[in-house]
Amino acid sequence: PGASPEDRAVLARVYAALEELPVDERIAWTLRHVEGERLEAVARLCGCSLATAKRRISVAHEKLERLVSDD
């Protein structure tokens, strides 16, 4: 409620960009960057290897940067 209009606009772009991601990437990125989970926990919660979790987070991060900056 106390967010500025600019902050709300950025959040809206981030949420819209998250919707564009494949589910496995969105879950891994959210666990890491929103929930603050350690990489090992992300891998365990996603049922994948640590390398796969890192890759999903990295790919999601790159896609989000592109999607948000394109708006």
All heavy atoms as TSV, in Angstrom:
chain	resi	resn	atom	element	x	y	z
A	1	PRO	N	N	0.811	-1.215	0.000
A	1	PRO	CA	C	0.000	0.000	0.000
A	1	PRO	C	C	0.846	1.268	0.000
A	1	PRO	O	O	0.428	2.267	-0.546
A	1	PRO	CB	C	-0.824	-0.086	1.271
A	1	PRO	CG	C	-0.647	-1.452	1.829
A	1	PRO	CD	C	0.498	-2.074	1.119
A	2	GLY	N	N	2.028	1.221	0.610
A	2	GLY	CA	C	2.854	2.418	0.693
A	2	GLY	C	C	3.815	2.578	-0.467
A	2	GLY	O	O	4.638	3.484	-0.460
A	3	ALA	N	N	3.718	1.718	-1.465
A	3	ALA	CA	C	4.640	1.776	-2.599
A	3	ALA	C	C	4.292	2.959	-3.491
A	3	ALA	O	O	3.128	3.308	-3.675
A	3	ALA	CB	C	4.573	0.483	-3.400
A	4	SER	N	N	5.338	3.538	-4.050
A	4	SER	CA	C	5.138	4.653	-4.969
A	4	SER	C	C	4.557	4.136	-6.281
A	4	SER	O	O	4.645	2.941	-6.586
A	4	SER	CB	C	6.475	5.347	-5.234
A	4	SER	OG	O	7.303	4.508	-6.024
A	5	PRO	N	N	3.990	5.014	-7.083
A	5	PRO	CA	C	3.474	4.586	-8.386
A	5	PRO	C	C	4.562	3.948	-9.265
A	5	PRO	O	O	4.299	2.988	-9.983
A	5	PRO	CB	C	2.945	5.874	-9.017
A	5	PRO	CG	C	2.615	6.749	-7.848
A	5	PRO	CD	C	3.644	6.404	-6.801
A	6	GLU	N	N	5.772	4.464	-9.162
A	6	GLU	CA	C	6.879	3.895	-9.934
A	6	GLU	C	C	7.194	2.476	-9.474
A	6	GLU	O	O	7.410	1.579	-10.288
A	6	GLU	CB	C	8.136	4.775	-9.822
A	6	GLU	CG	C	7.986	6.146	-10.437
A	6	GLU	CD	C	7.305	7.160	-9.517
A	6	GLU	OE1	O	7.209	6.908	-8.286
A	6	GLU	OE2	O	6.837	8.184	-10.035
A	7	ASP	N	N	7.230	2.271	-8.156
A	7	ASP	CA	C	7.488	0.932	-7.610
A	7	ASP	C	C	6.387	-0.042	-8.010
A	7	ASP	O	O	6.645	-1.189	-8.353
A	7	ASP	CB	C	7.621	0.975	-6.088
A	7	ASP	CG	C	8.906	1.632	-5.629
A	7	ASP	OD1	O	9.845	1.753	-6.439
A	7	ASP	OD2	O	8.964	2.025	-4.446
A	8	ARG	N	N	5.154	0.425	-7.987
A	8	ARG	CA	C	4.033	-0.429	-8.387
A	8	ARG	C	C	4.135	-0.813	-9.858
A	8	ARG	O	O	3.832	-1.950	-10.231
A	8	ARG	CB	C	2.708	0.263	-8.118
A	8	ARG	CG	C	2.339	0.207	-6.666
A	8	ARG	CD	C	0.937	0.703	-6.456
A	8	ARG	NE	N	1.019	1.596	-5.311
A	8	ARG	CZ	C	0.193	2.558	-5.032
A	8	ARG	NH1	N	-0.837	2.788	-5.802
A	8	ARG	NH2	N	0.357	3.292	-3.978
A	9	ALA	N	N	4.573	0.116	-10.679
A	9	ALA	CA	C	4.728	-0.167	-12.110
A	9	ALA	C	C	5.812	-1.217	-12.336
A	9	ALA	O	O	5.651	-2.124	-13.154
A	9	ALA	CB	C	5.046	1.111	-12.868
A	10	VAL	N	N	6.916	-1.102	-11.604
A	10	VAL	CA	C	7.997	-2.082	-11.730
A	10	VAL	C	C	7.511	-3.460	-11.275
A	10	VAL	O	O	7.748	-4.465	-11.942
A	10	VAL	CB	C	9.243	-1.644	-10.911
A	10	VAL	CG1	C	10.257	-2.768	-10.819
A	10	VAL	CG2	C	9.873	-0.412	-11.534
A	11	LEU	N	N	6.824	-3.508	-10.152
A	11	LEU	CA	C	6.293	-4.783	-9.661
A	11	LEU	C	C	5.311	-5.403	-10.655
A	11	LEU	O	O	5.328	-6.615	-10.871
A	11	LEU	CB	C	5.605	-4.593	-8.307
A	11	LEU	CG	C	6.535	-4.446	-7.112
A	11	LEU	CD1	C	5.735	-4.082	-5.867
A	11	LEU	CD2	C	7.314	-5.716	-6.878
A	12	ALA	N	N	4.495	-4.594	-11.270
A	12	ALA	CA	C	3.551	-5.108	-12.268
A	12	ALA	C	C	4.299	-5.714	-13.441
A	12	ALA	O	O	3.924	-6.783	-13.951
A	12	ALA	CB	C	2.619	-3.993	-12.735
A	13	ARG	N	N	5.390	-5.058	-13.885
A	13	ARG	CA	C	6.187	-5.605	-14.988
A	13	ARG	C	C	6.859	-6.907	-14.584
A	13	ARG	O	O	6.921	-7.855	-15.370
A	13	ARG	CB	C	7.234	-4.584	-15.445
A	13	ARG	CG	C	6.645	-3.444	-16.242
A	13	ARG	CD	C	7.682	-2.659	-17.019
A	13	ARG	NE	N	8.823	-2.216	-16.257
A	13	ARG	CZ	C	8.938	-1.049	-15.632
A	13	ARG	NH1	N	7.949	-0.190	-15.664
A	13	ARG	NH2	N	10.030	-0.736	-14.992
A	14	VAL	N	N	7.359	-6.976	-13.359
A	14	VAL	CA	C	8.009	-8.208	-12.885
A	14	VAL	C	C	7.002	-9.348	-12.821
A	14	VAL	O	O	7.273	-10.448	-13.297
A	14	VAL	CB	C	8.688	-7.989	-11.515
A	14	VAL	CG1	C	9.133	-9.316	-10.906
A	14	VAL	CG2	C	9.871	-7.042	-11.658
A	15	TYR	N	N	5.826	-9.093	-12.257
A	15	TYR	CA	C	4.809	-10.146	-12.179
A	15	TYR	C	C	4.379	-10.599	-13.567
A	15	TYR	O	O	4.189	-11.793	-13.807
A	15	TYR	CB	C	3.594	-9.687	-11.373
A	15	TYR	CG	C	3.811	-9.743	-9.881
A	15	TYR	CD1	C	3.716	-8.597	-9.110
A	15	TYR	CD2	C	4.110	-10.943	-9.250
A	15	TYR	CE1	C	3.907	-8.641	-7.732
A	15	TYR	CE2	C	4.318	-10.998	-7.882
A	15	TYR	CZ	C	4.215	-9.841	-7.135
A	15	TYR	OH	O	4.410	-9.892	-5.784
A	16	ALA	N	N	4.215	-9.665	-14.491
A	16	ALA	CA	C	3.845	-10.033	-15.862
A	16	ALA	C	C	4.949	-10.859	-16.510
A	16	ALA	O	O	4.679	-11.841	-17.208
A	16	ALA	CB	C	3.555	-8.780	-16.681
A	17	ALA	N	N	6.197	-10.489	-16.277
A	17	ALA	CA	C	7.332	-11.220	-16.846
A	17	ALA	C	C	7.414	-12.619	-16.241
A	17	ALA	O	O	7.698	-13.594	-16.948
A	17	ALA	CB	C	8.635	-10.454	-16.607
A	18	LEU	N	N	7.161	-12.742	-14.942
A	18	LEU	CA	C	7.174	-14.061	-14.300
A	18	LEU	C	C	6.149	-14.990	-14.936
A	18	LEU	O	O	6.398	-16.185	-15.101
A	18	LEU	CB	C	6.902	-13.938	-12.796
A	18	LEU	CG	C	8.076	-13.496	-11.937
A	18	LEU	CD1	C	7.600	-13.155	-10.533
A	18	LEU	CD2	C	9.148	-14.571	-11.894
A	19	GLU	N	N	5.014	-14.455	-15.326
A	19	GLU	CA	C	3.967	-15.269	-15.962
A	19	GLU	C	C	4.424	-15.823	-17.310
A	19	GLU	O	O	3.910	-16.829	-17.773
A	19	GLU	CB	C	2.693	-14.447	-16.151
A	19	GLU	CG	C	1.977	-14.134	-14.868
A	19	GLU	CD	C	1.430	-15.377	-14.189
A	19	GLU	OE1	O	0.944	-16.288	-14.887
A	19	GLU	OE2	O	1.473	-15.430	-12.955
A	20	GLU	N	N	5.402	-15.171	-17.927
A	20	GLU	CA	C	5.910	-15.605	-19.228
A	20	GLU	C	C	6.902	-16.771	-19.112
A	20	GLU	O	O	7.193	-17.434	-20.103
A	20	GLU	CB	C	6.602	-14.437	-19.947
A	20	GLU	CG	C	5.688	-13.275	-20.256
A	20	GLU	CD	C	4.648	-13.615	-21.298
A	20	GLU	OE1	O	4.978	-14.319	-22.271
A	20	GLU	OE2	O	3.489	-13.185	-21.126
A	21	LEU	N	N	7.437	-16.993	-17.931
A	21	LEU	CA	C	8.447	-18.034	-17.745
A	21	LEU	C	C	7.820	-19.423	-17.667
A	21	LEU	O	O	6.708	-19.577	-17.166
A	21	LEU	CB	C	9.225	-17.800	-16.443
A	21	LEU	CG	C	10.061	-16.543	-16.328
A	21	LEU	CD1	C	10.697	-16.481	-14.942
A	21	LEU	CD2	C	11.105	-16.473	-17.409
A	22	PRO	N	N	8.560	-20.431	-18.113
A	22	PRO	CA	C	8.103	-21.799	-17.873
A	22	PRO	C	C	8.020	-22.046	-16.357
A	22	PRO	O	O	8.776	-21.453	-15.579
A	22	PRO	CB	C	9.210	-22.664	-18.494
A	22	PRO	CG	C	9.894	-21.776	-19.469
A	22	PRO	CD	C	9.788	-20.392	-18.901
A	23	VAL	N	N	7.123	-22.900	-15.962
A	23	VAL	CA	C	6.860	-23.129	-14.542
A	23	VAL	C	C	8.119	-23.525	-13.775
A	23	VAL	O	O	8.369	-22.994	-12.688
A	23	VAL	CB	C	5.753	-24.196	-14.361
A	23	VAL	CG1	C	5.601	-24.588	-12.907
A	23	VAL	CG2	C	4.446	-23.680	-14.907
A	24	ASP	N	N	8.936	-24.425	-14.321
A	24	ASP	CA	C	10.114	-24.878	-13.574
A	24	ASP	C	C	11.098	-23.740	-13.323
A	24	ASP	O	O	11.691	-23.649	-12.256
A	24	ASP	CB	C	10.793	-26.067	-14.256
A	24	ASP	CG	C	11.229	-25.791	-15.681
A	24	ASP	OD1	O	10.810	-24.770	-16.267
A	24	ASP	OD2	O	12.005	-26.605	-16.220
A	25	GLU	N	N	11.249	-22.846	-14.284
A	25	GLU	CA	C	12.139	-21.694	-14.097
A	25	GLU	C	C	11.531	-20.704	-13.112
A	25	GLU	O	O	12.231	-20.161	-12.254
A	25	GLU	CB	C	12.405	-21.010	-15.433
A	25	GLU	CG	C	13.218	-21.849	-16.393
A	25	GLU	CD	C	13.326	-21.233	-17.772
A	25	GLU	OE1	O	12.884	-20.089	-17.982
A	25	GLU	OE2	O	13.856	-21.920	-18.667
A	26	ARG	N	N	10.230	-20.459	-13.241
A	26	ARG	CA	C	9.556	-19.510	-12.347
A	26	ARG	C	C	9.633	-19.978	-10.899
A	26	ARG	O	O	9.922	-19.194	-9.998
A	26	ARG	CB	C	8.099	-19.343	-12.781
A	26	ARG	CG	C	7.331	-18.382	-11.908
A	26	ARG	CD	C	5.942	-18.089	-12.411
A	26	ARG	NE	N	5.202	-19.294	-12.717
A	26	ARG	CZ	C	4.505	-19.470	-13.833
A	26	ARG	NH1	N	4.459	-18.531	-14.754
A	26	ARG	NH2	N	3.838	-20.584	-14.030
A	27	ILE	N	N	9.420	-21.270	-10.669
A	27	ILE	CA	C	9.468	-21.794	-9.298
A	27	ILE	C	C	10.872	-21.680	-8.726
A	27	ILE	O	O	11.051	-21.201	-7.598
A	27	ILE	CB	C	8.960	-23.248	-9.254
A	27	ILE	CG1	C	7.457	-23.286	-9.524
A	27	ILE	CG2	C	9.295	-23.894	-7.905
A	27	ILE	CD1	C	6.901	-24.671	-9.718
A	28	ALA	N	N	11.878	-22.089	-9.489
A	28	ALA	CA	C	13.258	-22.026	-9.003
A	28	ALA	C	C	13.658	-20.582	-8.696
A	28	ALA	O	O	14.243	-20.297	-7.638
A	28	ALA	CB	C	14.214	-22.639	-10.026
A	29	TRP	N	N	13.344	-19.662	-9.605
A	29	TRP	CA	C	13.706	-18.243	-9.409
A	29	TRP	C	C	13.000	-17.682	-8.178
A	29	TRP	O	O	13.613	-16.988	-7.369
A	29	TRP	CB	C	13.353	-17.434	-10.654
A	29	TRP	CG	C	13.847	-16.028	-10.592
A	29	TRP	CD1	C	15.055	-15.565	-11.014
A	29	TRP	CD2	C	13.149	-14.892	-10.043
A	29	TRP	NE1	N	15.143	-14.211	-10.768
A	29	TRP	CE2	C	13.989	-13.785	-10.178
A	29	TRP	CE3	C	11.894	-14.729	-9.473
A	29	TRP	CZ2	C	13.611	-12.518	-9.756
A	29	TRP	CZ3	C	11.522	-13.467	-9.036
A	29	TRP	CH2	C	12.378	-12.381	-9.180
A	30	THR	N	N	11.717	-17.992	-8.037
A	30	THR	CA	C	10.935	-17.482	-6.908
A	30	THR	C	C	11.446	-18.036	-5.582
A	30	THR	O	O	11.569	-17.283	-4.603
A	30	THR	CB	C	9.448	-17.814	-7.097
A	30	THR	OG1	O	9.001	-17.237	-8.333
A	30	THR	CG2	C	8.606	-17.269	-5.966
A	31	LEU	N	N	11.738	-19.322	-5.558
A	31	LEU	CA	C	12.277	-19.901	-4.324
A	31	LEU	C	C	13.578	-19.213	-3.920
A	31	LEU	O	O	13.805	-18.935	-2.737
A	31	LEU	CB	C	12.513	-21.402	-4.492
A	31	LEU	CG	C	11.264	-22.274	-4.483
A	31	LEU	CD1	C	11.615	-23.691	-4.924
A	31	LEU	CD2	C	10.629	-22.287	-3.095
A	32	ARG	N	N	14.411	-18.943	-4.889
A	32	ARG	CA	C	15.717	-18.343	-4.601
A	32	ARG	C	C	15.610	-16.862	-4.264
A	32	ARG	O	O	16.159	-16.399	-3.264
A	32	ARG	CB	C	16.654	-18.552	-5.800
A	32	ARG	CG	C	18.026	-17.975	-5.612
A	32	ARG	CD	C	18.823	-18.794	-4.618
A	32	ARG	NE	N	20.169	-18.290	-4.543
A	32	ARG	CZ	C	20.796	-18.056	-3.410
A	32	ARG	NH1	N	20.223	-18.325	-2.263
A	32	ARG	NH2	N	22.025	-17.590	-3.412
A	33	HIS	N	N	14.924	-16.092	-5.104
A	33	HIS	CA	C	14.969	-14.629	-4.980
A	33	HIS	C	C	13.813	-14.010	-4.212
A	33	HIS	O	O	13.957	-12.891	-3.717
A	33	HIS	CB	C	15.081	-13.998	-6.363
A	33	HIS	CG	C	16.373	-14.311	-7.032
A	33	HIS	ND1	N	17.584	-13.807	-6.607
A	33	HIS	CD2	C	16.658	-15.115	-8.081
A	33	HIS	CE1	C	18.550	-14.270	-7.371
A	33	HIS	NE2	N	18.019	-15.079	-8.270
A	34	VAL	N	N	12.708	-14.692	-4.090
A	34	VAL	CA	C	11.584	-14.156	-3.312
A	34	VAL	C	C	11.555	-14.799	-1.934
A	34	VAL	O	O	11.458	-14.100	-0.925
A	34	VAL	CB	C	10.242	-14.367	-4.057
A	34	VAL	CG1	C	9.076	-13.891	-3.197
A	34	VAL	CG2	C	10.260	-13.641	-5.404
A	35	GLU	N	N	11.671	-16.125	-1.906
A	35	GLU	CA	C	11.627	-16.837	-0.637
A	35	GLU	C	C	12.979	-16.887	0.068
A	35	GLU	O	O	13.049	-17.223	1.247
A	35	GLU	CB	C	11.107	-18.267	-0.855
A	35	GLU	CG	C	9.702	-18.321	-1.421
A	35	GLU	CD	C	8.658	-17.716	-0.491
A	35	GLU	OE1	O	8.815	-17.821	0.739
A	35	GLU	OE2	O	7.688	-17.147	-1.014
A	36	GLY	N	N	14.063	-16.602	-0.657
A	36	GLY	CA	C	15.386	-16.558	-0.055
A	36	GLY	C	C	15.991	-17.918	0.266
A	36	GLY	O	O	16.855	-18.026	1.138
A	37	GLU	N	N	15.534	-18.953	-0.421
A	37	GLU	CA	C	16.060	-20.302	-0.174
A	37	GLU	C	C	17.495	-20.428	-0.694
A	37	GLU	O	O	17.865	-19.807	-1.687
A	37	GLU	CB	C	15.187	-21.358	-0.861
A	37	GLU	CG	C	13.787	-21.462	-0.326
A	37	GLU	CD	C	13.707	-22.076	1.054
A	37	GLU	OE1	O	14.701	-22.661	1.527
A	37	GLU	OE2	O	12.626	-21.982	1.665
A	38	ARG	N	N	18.274	-21.242	-0.013
A	38	ARG	CA	C	19.628	-21.562	-0.468
A	38	ARG	C	C	19.523	-22.423	-1.716
A	38	ARG	O	O	18.507	-23.095	-1.937
A	38	ARG	CB	C	20.389	-22.300	0.625
A	38	ARG	CG	C	20.622	-21.446	1.871
A	38	ARG	CD	C	21.261	-22.251	2.986
A	38	ARG	NE	N	22.403	-23.022	2.539
A	38	ARG	CZ	C	23.691	-22.658	2.692
A	38	ARG	NH1	N	23.962	-21.550	3.326
A	38	ARG	NH2	N	24.657	-23.422	2.256
A	39	LEU	N	N	20.559	-22.423	-2.531
A	39	LEU	CA	C	20.540	-23.193	-3.776
A	39	LEU	C	C	20.262	-24.673	-3.537
A	39	LEU	O	O	19.517	-25.304	-4.294
A	39	LEU	CB	C	21.855	-23.016	-4.528
A	39	LEU	CG	C	22.066	-21.647	-5.164
A	39	LEU	CD1	C	23.492	-21.520	-5.672
A	39	LEU	CD2	C	21.069	-21.427	-6.286
A	40	GLU	N	N	20.838	-25.213	-2.496
A	40	GLU	CA	C	20.629	-26.620	-2.193
A	40	GLU	C	C	19.160	-26.907	-1.898
A	40	GLU	O	O	18.616	-27.938	-2.297
A	40	GLU	CB	C	21.504	-27.057	-1.007
A	40	GLU	CG	C	22.992	-26.997	-1.269
A	40	GLU	CD	C	23.594	-25.589	-1.130
A	40	GLU	OE1	O	22.862	-24.632	-0.733
A	40	GLU	OE2	O	24.783	-25.455	-1.449
A	41	ALA	N	N	18.517	-25.993	-1.188
A	41	ALA	CA	C	17.100	-26.153	-0.874
A	41	ALA	C	C	16.245	-26.017	-2.133
A	41	ALA	O	O	15.266	-26.748	-2.303
A	41	ALA	CB	C	16.675	-25.129	0.179
A	42	VAL	N	N	16.611	-25.093	-3.006
A	42	VAL	CA	C	15.880	-24.935	-4.263
A	42	VAL	C	C	15.929	-26.240	-5.050
A	42	VAL	O	O	14.905	-26.725	-5.543
A	42	VAL	CB	C	16.443	-23.767	-5.105
A	42	VAL	CG1	C	15.789	-23.723	-6.489
A	42	VAL	CG2	C	16.253	-22.434	-4.392
A	43	ALA	N	N	17.118	-26.821	-5.158
A	43	ALA	CA	C	17.265	-28.085	-5.887
A	43	ALA	C	C	16.409	-29.175	-5.255
A	43	ALA	O	O	15.687	-29.900	-5.956
A	43	ALA	CB	C	18.734	-28.507	-5.916
A	44	ARG	N	N	16.445	-29.278	-3.951
A	44	ARG	CA	C	15.667	-30.307	-3.251
A	44	ARG	C	C	14.174	-30.083	-3.446
A	44	ARG	O	O	13.431	-31.010	-3.785
A	44	ARG	CB	C	16.020	-30.295	-1.761
A	44	ARG	CG	C	15.290	-31.351	-0.945
A	44	ARG	CD	C	15.722	-31.355	0.517
A	44	ARG	NE	N	15.930	-30.053	1.126
A	44	ARG	CZ	C	14.947	-29.250	1.557
A	44	ARG	NH1	N	13.694	-29.607	1.450
A	44	ARG	NH2	N	15.234	-28.083	2.116
A	45	LEU	N	N	13.724	-28.853	-3.280
A	45	LEU	CA	C	12.304	-28.548	-3.412
A	45	LEU	C	C	11.793	-28.725	-4.847
A	45	LEU	O	O	10.629	-29.068	-5.055
A	45	LEU	CB	C	12.030	-27.114	-2.937
A	45	LEU	CG	C	12.195	-26.884	-1.443
A	45	LEU	CD1	C	12.256	-25.409	-1.126
A	45	LEU	CD2	C	11.062	-27.568	-0.680
A	46	CYS	N	N	12.673	-28.499	-5.809
A	46	CYS	CA	C	12.296	-28.656	-7.215
A	46	CYS	C	C	12.491	-30.087	-7.703
A	46	CYS	O	O	12.092	-30.423	-8.822
A	46	CYS	CB	C	13.107	-27.708	-8.091
A	46	CYS	SG	S	12.660	-25.974	-7.871
A	47	GLY	N	N	13.138	-30.912	-6.887
A	47	GLY	CA	C	13.369	-32.298	-7.269
A	47	GLY	C	C	14.350	-32.431	-8.419
A	47	GLY	O	O	14.173	-33.277	-9.302
A	48	CYS	N	N	15.377	-31.583	-8.394
A	48	CYS	CA	C	16.378	-31.620	-9.461
A	48	CYS	C	C	17.776	-31.505	-8.852
A	48	CYS	O	O	17.922	-31.282	-7.655
A	48	CYS	CB	C	16.132	-30.494	-10.471
A	48	CYS	SG	S	16.306	-28.828	-9.795
A	49	SER	N	N	18.778	-31.635	-9.701
A	49	SER	CA	C	20.158	-31.504	-9.230
A	49	SER	C	C	20.484	-30.043	-8.946
A	49	SER	O	O	19.778	-29.126	-9.401
A	49	SER	CB	C	21.121	-32.039	-10.289
A	49	SER	OG	O	21.133	-31.172	-11.414
A	50	LEU	N	N	21.555	-29.829	-8.215
A	50	LEU	CA	C	22.006	-28.478	-7.921
A	50	LEU	C	C	22.338	-27.740	-9.215
A	50	LEU	O	O	21.976	-26.567	-9.382
A	50	LEU	CB	C	23.226	-28.518	-6.995
A	50	LEU	CG	C	23.789	-27.180	-6.542
A	50	LEU	CD1	C	22.754	-26.363	-5.799
A	50	LEU	CD2	C	25.012	-27.403	-5.668
A	51	ALA	N	N	22.994	-28.412	-10.157
A	51	ALA	CA	C	23.343	-27.786	-11.441
A	51	ALA	C	C	22.092	-27.357	-12.204
A	51	ALA	O	O	22.048	-26.258	-12.783
A	51	ALA	CB	C	24.181	-28.740	-12.286
A	52	THR	N	N	21.067	-28.197	-12.186
A	52	THR	CA	C	19.824	-27.858	-12.878
A	52	THR	C	C	19.141	-26.676	-12.205
A	52	THR	O	O	18.634	-25.774	-12.883
A	52	THR	CB	C	18.890	-29.078	-12.937
A	52	THR	OG1	O	19.541	-30.103	-13.689
A	52	THR	CG2	C	17.560	-28.738	-13.581
A	53	ALA	N	N	19.123	-26.649	-10.894
A	53	ALA	CA	C	18.525	-25.525	-10.168
A	53	ALA	C	C	19.247	-24.225	-10.510
A	53	ALA	O	O	18.607	-23.203	-10.786
A	53	ALA	CB	C	18.559	-25.781	-8.670
A	54	LYS	N	N	20.581	-24.268	-10.519
A	54	LYS	CA	C	21.359	-23.072	-10.867
A	54	LYS	C	C	21.043	-22.611	-12.278
A	54	LYS	O	O	20.883	-21.416	-12.540
A	54	LYS	CB	C	22.856	-23.356	-10.747
A	54	LYS	CG	C	23.354	-23.475	-9.339
A	54	LYS	CD	C	24.843	-23.788	-9.345
A	54	LYS	CE	C	25.407	-23.976	-7.975
A	54	LYS	NZ	N	26.848	-24.296	-8.004
A	55	ARG	N	N	20.947	-23.575	-13.207
A	55	ARG	CA	C	20.660	-23.234	-14.600
A	55	ARG	C	C	19.275	-22.614	-14.721
A	55	ARG	O	O	19.100	-21.600	-15.393
A	55	ARG	CB	C	20.769	-24.473	-15.485
A	55	ARG	CG	C	20.471	-24.185	-16.956
A	55	ARG	CD	C	20.500	-25.431	-17.819
A	55	ARG	NE	N	19.800	-26.582	-17.271
A	55	ARG	CZ	C	18.475	-26.727	-17.291
A	55	ARG	NH1	N	17.711	-25.814	-17.817
A	55	ARG	NH2	N	17.934	-27.809	-16.781
A	56	ARG	N	N	18.286	-23.195	-14.074
A	56	ARG	CA	C	16.925	-22.659	-14.136
A	56	ARG	C	C	16.868	-21.237	-13.604
A	56	ARG	O	O	16.217	-20.365	-14.189
A	56	ARG	CB	C	15.961	-23.541	-13.341
A	56	ARG	CG	C	15.680	-24.870	-13.994
A	56	ARG	CD	C	14.770	-25.719	-13.131
A	56	ARG	NE	N	14.553	-27.027	-13.731
A	56	ARG	CZ	C	13.881	-27.999	-13.144
A	56	ARG	NH1	N	13.343	-27.827	-11.948
A	56	ARG	NH2	N	13.724	-29.162	-13.768
A	57	ILE	N	N	17.533	-20.998	-12.497
A	57	ILE	CA	C	17.551	-19.658	-11.900
A	57	ILE	C	C	18.242	-18.675	-12.832
A	57	ILE	O	O	17.756	-17.558	-13.059
A	57	ILE	CB	C	18.226	-19.690	-10.508
A	57	ILE	CG1	C	17.373	-20.503	-9.538
A	57	ILE	CG2	C	18.468	-18.278	-9.991
A	57	ILE	CD1	C	18.094	-20.898	-8.268
A	58	SER	N	N	19.364	-19.071	-13.388
A	58	SER	CA	C	20.118	-18.200	-14.285
A	58	SER	C	C	19.332	-17.869	-15.545
A	58	SER	O	O	19.260	-16.707	-15.963
A	58	SER	CB	C	21.446	-18.868	-14.649
A	58	SER	OG	O	22.159	-18.084	-15.561
A	59	VAL	N	N	18.736	-18.889	-16.154
A	59	VAL	CA	C	17.945	-18.667	-17.373
A	59	VAL	C	C	16.749	-17.766	-17.063
A	59	VAL	O	O	16.451	-16.831	-17.817
A	59	VAL	CB	C	17.494	-20.015	-17.976
A	59	VAL	CG1	C	16.463	-19.821	-19.063
A	59	VAL	CG2	C	18.690	-20.777	-18.512
A	60	ALA	N	N	16.089	-18.021	-15.959
A	60	ALA	CA	C	14.947	-17.193	-15.571
A	60	ALA	C	C	15.375	-15.758	-15.339
A	60	ALA	O	O	14.699	-14.818	-15.773
A	60	ALA	CB	C	14.295	-17.757	-14.309
A	61	HIS	N	N	16.507	-15.569	-14.686
A	61	HIS	CA	C	17.010	-14.221	-14.410
A	61	HIS	C	C	17.271	-13.467	-15.715
A	61	HIS	O	O	16.875	-12.305	-15.859
A	61	HIS	CB	C	18.285	-14.310	-13.564
A	61	HIS	CG	C	18.783	-12.986	-13.121
A	61	HIS	ND1	N	18.208	-12.292	-12.082
A	61	HIS	CD2	C	19.793	-12.203	-13.586
A	61	HIS	CE1	C	18.853	-11.148	-11.930
A	61	HIS	NE2	N	19.807	-11.077	-12.829
A	62	GLU	N	N	17.912	-14.118	-16.665
A	62	GLU	CA	C	18.189	-13.485	-17.952
A	62	GLU	C	C	16.897	-13.125	-18.681
A	62	GLU	O	O	16.771	-12.026	-19.230
A	62	GLU	CB	C	19.036	-14.410	-18.825
A	62	GLU	CG	C	20.448	-14.575	-18.331
A	62	GLU	CD	C	21.216	-15.641	-19.089
A	62	GLU	OE1	O	20.730	-16.130	-20.134
A	62	GLU	OE2	O	22.326	-15.986	-18.638
A	63	LYS	N	N	15.935	-14.040	-18.694
A	63	LYS	CA	C	14.659	-13.773	-19.362
A	63	LYS	C	C	13.918	-12.622	-18.685
A	63	LYS	O	O	13.354	-11.757	-19.353
A	63	LYS	CB	C	13.787	-15.026	-19.360
A	63	LYS	CG	C	14.259	-16.105	-20.302
A	63	LYS	CD	C	13.350	-17.332	-20.215
A	63	LYS	CE	C	13.808	-18.443	-21.124
A	63	LYS	NZ	N	12.956	-19.651	-20.979
A	64	LEU	N	N	13.923	-12.613	-17.350
A	64	LEU	CA	C	13.239	-11.549	-16.624
A	64	LEU	C	C	13.869	-10.190	-16.919
A	64	LEU	O	O	13.150	-9.209	-17.114
A	64	LEU	CB	C	13.256	-11.819	-15.122
A	64	LEU	CG	C	12.318	-12.915	-14.637
A	64	LEU	CD1	C	12.587	-13.241	-13.188
A	64	LEU	CD2	C	10.866	-12.500	-14.845
A	65	GLU	N	N	15.185	-10.143	-16.953
A	65	GLU	CA	C	15.853	-8.877	-17.256
A	65	GLU	C	C	15.445	-8.372	-18.626
A	65	GLU	O	O	15.158	-7.183	-18.803
A	65	GLU	CB	C	17.375	-9.032	-17.187
A	65	GLU	CG	C	17.913	-9.034	-15.792
A	65	GLU	CD	C	19.420	-8.970	-15.749
A	65	GLU	OE1	O	20.087	-9.356	-16.729
A	65	GLU	OE2	O	19.938	-8.531	-14.710
A	66	ARG	N	N	15.411	-9.275	-19.612
A	66	ARG	CA	C	14.999	-8.880	-20.955
A	66	ARG	C	C	13.543	-8.432	-20.993
A	66	ARG	O	O	13.215	-7.398	-21.573
A	66	ARG	CB	C	15.182	-10.051	-21.937
A	66	ARG	CG	C	16.506	-10.109	-22.595
A	66	ARG	CD	C	16.512	-11.026	-23.803
A	66	ARG	NE	N	15.843	-12.300	-23.617
A	66	ARG	CZ	C	16.411	-13.400	-23.123
A	66	ARG	NH1	N	17.671	-13.371	-22.737
A	66	ARG	NH2	N	15.732	-14.517	-22.998
A	67	LEU	N	N	12.670	-9.209	-20.383
A	67	LEU	CA	C	11.243	-8.881	-20.412
A	67	LEU	C	C	10.926	-7.583	-19.705
A	67	LEU	O	O	10.129	-6.784	-20.188
A	67	LEU	CB	C	10.429	-10.032	-19.799
A	67	LEU	CG	C	10.368	-11.318	-20.617
A	67	LEU	CD1	C	9.812	-12.453	-19.766
A	67	LEU	CD2	C	9.513	-11.117	-21.861
A	68	VAL	N	N	11.542	-7.356	-18.559
A	68	VAL	CA	C	11.270	-6.139	-17.795
A	68	VAL	C	C	11.871	-4.918	-18.479
A	68	VAL	O	O	11.246	-3.862	-18.528
A	68	VAL	CB	C	11.767	-6.285	-16.338
A	68	VAL	CG1	C	11.681	-4.959	-15.599
A	68	VAL	CG2	C	10.952	-7.347	-15.612
A	69	SER	N	N	13.050	-5.053	-19.043
A	69	SER	CA	C	13.687	-3.903	-19.690
A	69	SER	C	C	13.055	-3.562	-21.025
A	69	SER	O	O	13.144	-2.438	-21.479
A	69	SER	CB	C	15.186	-4.135	-19.866
A	69	SER	OG	O	15.413	-5.172	-20.812
A	70	ASP	N	N	12.367	-4.529	-21.657
A	70	ASP	CA	C	11.700	-4.263	-22.938
A	70	ASP	C	C	10.448	-3.414	-22.783
A	70	ASP	O	O	9.991	-2.811	-23.731
A	70	ASP	CB	C	11.327	-5.579	-23.645
A	70	ASP	CG	C	12.534	-6.259	-24.246
A	70	ASP	OD1	O	13.598	-5.619	-24.335
A	70	ASP	OD2	O	12.411	-7.439	-24.636
A	71	ASP	N	N	9.880	-3.409	-21.589
A	71	ASP	CA	C	8.627	-2.662	-21.368
A	71	ASP	C	C	8.831	-1.177	-21.310
A	71	ASP	O	O	9.737	-0.564	-21.085
A	71	ASP	CB	C	7.944	-3.119	-20.079
A	71	ASP	CG	C	7.327	-4.498	-20.240
A	71	ASP	OD1	O	7.197	-4.961	-21.384
A	71	ASP	OD2	O	6.971	-5.089	-19.212
